[in-house]
Amino acid sequence: MGIEEIERCISSSASIHQWKYDVFVSFRGKDIRKTFAAHLFHALRQAGIYYFRDNEKLETGIFIEPKLLDAIRHSRVALVVFTTNYADSRWCLNELVEVLECNRRFRDHQGHVVLPIFYDVEPGDIRRQSGRFGDGFERCLATHTDDLLVQKWKDALKEAGNLSGWHLNNDANGDQSNFIEQIVGHLYRISPTRISPYFVKNAIGVDSFVEDVISLLEIGSEDDVRVVGIWGMKGIGKTTLAKVVCDRVFREFEGVSLLENVGDANQDTLLLLQKRLLHDVLKVQGLELFDLNSNINEIKTKLCRKRILLVLDNITKKDQIDYFGAGDREWFRNGSRIVITTRDEQLLEDLKVDNKYMLPGLTHKESLQLLSRHAFRKDHPQEGYGELSESLVHYTGGLPIALKRFGSFLSKKRKNQWHEILEKLVRDPHLDSVGLPLEPFSSVLPFQSLGPYGGHGGRPYDDKTYTDVRRITLVVTSVIESFYIEYDQNGSLVRSPIHGGPAEGKICT
């Protein structure tokens, strides 16, 4: 092969456009950011559709920020939500011009798609810049005198107004929920990669925690290697949180590897995890790995070449991260990120992580939703089971693993059986008293008979200060707020206040 032919191949390869996102959404923040747009993003996330969500801080100045420009150019589908005030923002108008320019460049050979959403305006008003939409456009023109740019805006609005899309009143009779369902359903059908490798179905109560952890990762900074530790009691959802973080950011890295349950791995399993890491990063099948220590050198050699996200789950000892080269950040390329999950906060101190994040239990509302998902296959208790479900939520203390197990355990039981189980728990608050298998909880609470969740190491504390009424106090300073159950000598429930749950996760630096 001659030099010219090689250069042509390289040029051709470089011209192939790579999509980072499934969807980019252009919208007027002050119109719908906290309403329609928030519900749309939630539905996209639940469907496993990877989208770019802008930050209000990016919407400043005259020109589009490079980060936003990059997102527009690397999103396979652009949703443009036209609202009354869309055109009074030169920012939105510049976005629209860029979206349509990308469509002209990539629609034929790369499949780029622009889909307008006519939320509270008519397509004709977009094309002609008339009506209330036109009033907004006039307000924008009053502060802008660049004739060339103004003409670009007008041409873009005319072009977008002629595109086929969705109309809130015509397509959904004004029903926003149905409208969003139609939009997301269409995007799901046309998405070539519908679900990311780390998609977690029906993850409840993790959204705010995910945003916290992503913020700590500082993904936009590429001048260092950062390590973030997530800690909390077993069953609280650390692995789930790590998976959802990967789901949100995996396209920001050249390679991502999530290695589960490292702390319980024996030598053979560690070999498999090392192989998994190299496969995830290099995308190569059939790697030959023979010895833990020699494999470490191979891993270090390979990791320094790519900007990666590495998640090491359930670390129990300091030296366990060394098997994956994570004990020395110098082996990682700048911009790489390492996430460590553990039950041991002190271990994170010893590892000198950049930030620690304590994962709390679920709130009362989230707990009830998770229990209902597993018990009734819906987001709320079945009719007639509300009070029973509330009582079980009190017992579990916001611990996801307990809520899931109780929900599944009770899903096929009759209402009178729910009553019987709750009565047994009141008299003897141990899982074996109700026939719930202990094995899934054996590492959550270190007892043969397991009691209510929470406390230090999960130990329920009976302060024995009452003669006719016993109080079990759950002292929970790191996971959920304390709450208690009071019952009389006959086992009748006296009082069981709803625990408040955590207001937020705890970030430690």
N, C-alpha and C positions, 0 to 999 in steps of 0.2 A: 504494500500500500504506500503510495507516494505522500510527500509532505502536504501537498494541497488537498488530497483526499482526506487525510487525517484532520486537517484544519476544518474542512467542511463538516466532518462528523462531530467534532467538538462544538462547532458553531450551532449545528442542528440540535445537539443535546442540550446546549445552554438555553436554546430558545423555547424549550418545553416549559410551559407555565405550570407552576406548582400551586395548588390550592391549599391554603392554611386553614380556611374556615368553610363551613357549609353555607353560612348565611351572614350577610351584613345587613343591618337594619338602619335606614336613614329616617329620622323622625324629629319633630320639633319638641324638644324636651319640656318646655313650659306647658305644652298642650296635653301630653299624654305620658310623660315619664313615669309618674307614680300610679297611673291607672292602666290604660290599655297596653302600653309598652311593657309594664311590669308583668302583667298577666301573660302577654305573648312570650316574653323571655322565659317565664316559668314553664310554659307549655313546651317550648323548644327544648328546654333542659330535660324535662320529663321524657321526651321522645328520643333523647340521645342525639339531637341535632346540634352540631358544634357551631356556635355563633360568636361573633365579635360584639361585645357590648362596650360602647364608648363610655367615657368618664366625663362628667360635667366640666371638669377642669380642662379637658382638651378643647372645649368649645369656647376658646378665647381668641382674640385677634382677628385678622382679616383672612389669613391663609390657613389652609388645612394643615394640622400638625402631621409630621412625618409618620408617626405611629398610626394615625387614622388613615392616612393616604395608603400606607402599606396594607392595612386591613381591607380597604375597598378593593385594591388591586389583587388581593389574594383570597377573595370570597367568591365561591362559585355562583351563588345566588345573591342578588341584591333586592331586598324588600324596601320600597319607598312608601312610607305612610304619609299620605297627604292629609293635612288638617288645616283648619282655618288660618292659622298663623304660620304655616310652614314657609311661605314666601316672604315673610317679613324678616327672615333671617338670612343674611348673606352667607352665613356658614352652611345652612341647609342647601342653599342654591348652588354653592360651590361643590358640595357633596354630590348633588344631582348631576352636575356637569361631568364630574369625574366618573361617576357610576356609568353614565351613558357612553363615555369615551371608552371605558373598559369593555363595555358590551360590544362596541363596534370592533374592538381589537380581538376579542376572544370568543365571541358567540359561535362563529362558524366552525372552527377547528378545536375549540376547548370546551364548548357547551355553556358559556356564561349566560345567565338568565337574569332579566330585570322584571320584577313583578310589582306593579303599583297597587297600593291599598288606598281606596278612596273612603276615608273614615267618616268625615262629616262635610265633605265637599263633593261637587259634581265634576266628572271628567272634563266637561265643556268649560267650566270655570278655570280649570288648570290650563287648558289649551289657549284660552283667550285672555287669561289673567283678569277675569271678571268676578262680579259678586263680592262676597266677603273675602274670598281668597285674593281677589284682585286688589282689594283695599289694603291688605297686608303687603302685597307686592309694591304698591305705591309708597307705603311707608318706608320700605327698604330703599326704593329709588331716590327718595328725598334726601338720603344721606350718602348717595353714591353717584358719581358723575363720570365714571369710566364707561364710555359708550360701547367699546368693544366687549367689555365684560357683561354689560347689561344685555347686549344682543345675544351673547352666549346663554344667559339665563333664560331669555325669552324662547330661544330655539329649543333649549332643553325642556322647558315646561310644555311647549307644544308637542314635542316628541313623546314625552312621558304621558301626556293626556290622551294620546292615541294608542297606547299600549293596552293589551288585555290584562285585567287583574281582578281584584275583588272590590265589591261595593257593599258597605255595611248594611244599608237599607234594602238594596235589591237582592243581595245574596243571602242575608241572614235575618231580614225583617227587623233590623236593629238589635238583634240578640248578640251581644259581644262574645259570650261564651261559645255559642255555636259558630260564630264568625271565626274565632281563633282556632276552633277545632277543624274547620274547613282548611284554613291556611296551613296549619301544622301538618294535617293529614296529607295535603298535596306535597309539601316539602319532604315529608317522610318517604313518600312513594318515589320521588325523583332523586333522592339522595343516594349516591353510589356507595357511601360508607355510612350506613344508617346508625350503627352503634359503635362507639369507640371500644377499644380493647378493655377499657377500665370502667365501662358504664355500669352503674349500680341502679337496679330498678327499685323504684319506690323508696329511695333513701329519705327518711323522715327526720326533720329537725337538724339537718347538718348545714344548710345553706349559709347561715351567718358564720359558722365555724370555718367553713371552706374559704370564705372570703378573708377571714382573719389569717389563716395559714398562708394563703396565696400572697397576702400583703407582706407577711414576714419573709417569704421567699425572695422578694424583690427581684422578680424575674427580668425586669427591664435592665438591670445592672449586669454588665458582662465583664467587670474588672476584678472579680473575685469568685471564690467558691464558698457558698454559704451552706450551713448545716442548721436545720430546724428540728427540734425534738417535740414530739407530741406525747404527753403522758396522762395516765388516768387508770382507774381500776379495770380489771379484766371484765370484758363484756360491755364496756361503756361505749364502744363503737370506734376505737382508734383505727382499726384496719379499714372499716367502712369509710371513715373520714379521709384516710390516705388515698383510697381508691377514687373517691369523688374528686379530690384535688388533682390526681393524675388525669381523670376524665376531662377536667376543665382546661388543663394546661399542656397536655401531651404533645400538641402540635407546635408548641413553642421550643421544643428541644429536638436535637438530632437523634436522640435515642432515649427511651424510658424503660426502666426495669423496676418492677415491684416484686420483692422477694418476701413471701409470707412466712410467718412463724419461724424465723431464724433461731430464736432462743431454744426451741424444742428439737432442733435438727441434730441428728447423729452424724457421724463422719460420712456415711454414704449419701445422706440427704444434703449435706453441705456441698459435696461434689456436684450433685444435681443442680443445686442453687447457683454454684459458680458457672456451670454450663448454661444455665438459664440466663444469667446476667450477660454473658458474652453473646448468646444467641439474640437476646433482645436488642443489644447495642449494635452488633455487626450484621444482624439479619442473615446469618449463615447457619445452614443445617449441618448436622453430623460432626460437630466439633469433638475432637479427641482430648479429653482431660483425664489425667491419671492420678495426680498427687495433689493434695490440698496446698502444700507450700509452693510447689513449682507452678501451680495454677495461679497463685497470687501474683507472681511476676508477669505471667501472661496477661492477666487482667489489667495490671498497672500499665503495661505497654500499650494495650488497646484503648483504655479509657481516656488517656491523655489526648487522643485524636479528635474526640467529639464532645460537643456540649450536651451533657446528659442530665436526666433527672433519675436519681437512684433512691428507692424507698426500701429501707431495711426494717422489717416488721417484727415486733415482739423481741427486741434485744434484751437479754437478761444479764449479760456479762460484757465488760469493756472490750475484751479481745475479740469478740465475735465479729465486729465490723472489719477487723483486719483481714478476714478471709475474702473480703470483697474490695480490698484496696482503700477502704474508706477511713482507715486510721491515719492516713497522711494525705491532706488535701492537695499537696503539690503534684500528686499523680493525676489530678483531674484538670481538665481544661477550664479556663476561666469562663464564667457564665453557667457552669454546672451547679446543680443543687442536690443536696442529700437530705432526706427526711428519715428520721428515726422514731419509731414508736416503741414505747416501753411502759411498764407499770412503775418504774423506779425513777423518781425525780432526781435523786442523788446521782444516779448513773449518768444522767444528762449533764450534771455539773462536772463529773469526772471526765466526760468526753469533750467538755468545753464547747458545747454547741453555741451558735450565735444567738438563738432565741429558743425559749421553751414555751409550749402552749399546753395548758391544762384543759383537758376535755371534760366538761361537766355532764351531768345526767340530763335527760330530756325534761322539758317543762311538763306541767300537768296536761296541757292541751295536746302536746306532741305524744305523750305517753298514752293517752286515751286513743289517739289516732292509730298508733302502732299496734296496740292491743287489739283494736277493732279490725285492723287489716288482717291479722292472723286468726282472730276468732270468728269474724263475720264476713270477711272479704269485702269490707267497705270502710269508709273513713270515720264512721261513728258507730256507737253501739246499736245493736238491733233493738227494736221497740220492746220495752219491758226489761231490758238488761242494763239500763243506764246506771242505776244505783249499784248493782253488782259489779259492773265494770269500774266504776269510780273507786270502790273499795279495793279492788285488785291493783289499781294504779297506785293507791296509797301504799300498799304492801311492797311493791317492787321498787319504789323510790327512784323512778326515772331511769332504771337500768335496762337498756335495750334487750340484752340477751334474756333477761327474766321476762320481759313483756312478750317477746316472741314465743318463748317456751310455754308460758301460761296461755297465750292466745291459741297456740296450736293444740295444747293439751285439752283445753275446754271447748274447742270448736265444734266437736260432735256430741257434747254433753247437754243433757236437758237442763232446763232452768232450775228444777229442784236439786239437781246435782251441783250446780253452781252454789246454791245456798248451803248445801251440806259441806262443800269444800271450804267455803268462807267461814262457816261455824267452826270447823276443825282448825283452821288457821288462827282463829281468835283464841281458842282454848290452848292450842299448842302450835305456835307459829313456826313450824318446821316443815320443810317440803315433803319429807318422808311420811308425815302424818296424813297427807292427802293423796299419796300414791303417785306423785310426780317423780319420774326417774331422776336420781341424783347426779348421774354421771356428767351431764352437760354443765353442772354447776360446781363440780368437785374442785376446780381450780379457782372458782370465784370466791367461795367461802370455805375455809379449811376445817370443816366439821363433818362428822358422819351424819348428824342431824343439822339441817341448815335452817337458819332463821331469817328474819327480815334483812333486806339488803342495806348496805351503807356502813357507816362507822369506820373505825380504823382497822383496815384489813377485813372489813365486812362483819365485825363482831357486834351483835346486838347487846345492848347493855340494859339490864334490869336494875333500877336503882332501889327497889324494895322499900320505898318510902311510904307505901300505902298498906293498910291491913285488909280492907274490903275491896280496894281497887288497885290492881297492879298496873304499873306503867312500864312499857318498853320504850326507852328513849333511844333513837338512832342518832348518835352524835356524828354528824357528817359535815366536817369543815372544808373538805376539799372537793366534794362531788355534788351534793345537794344540800338544801337547807334541812336542819333537824326537824323531825316531826315525831309524833308518838301515837301509840294506840293504847287506850284504856279499856279494860273490861272487868266486870265484877266476878265474884267467886263462881257464879253459875256459867260463866263464859259469855254473858251478854255484852255486846259492844256498848260502851258508854260514850266514847268520843274518839274521833279519828280525823283531825283537821287535814285539809288538803295541803300537801306540801307545795311551797311556792315554786320549787324547781330553781334552776340557776338563771340569773339574768343574763349572764354572758360567760364566755370562756375566759380563762385567766392567762394573760400574756406576761411572761417573765423574760427579762433581758439579763 
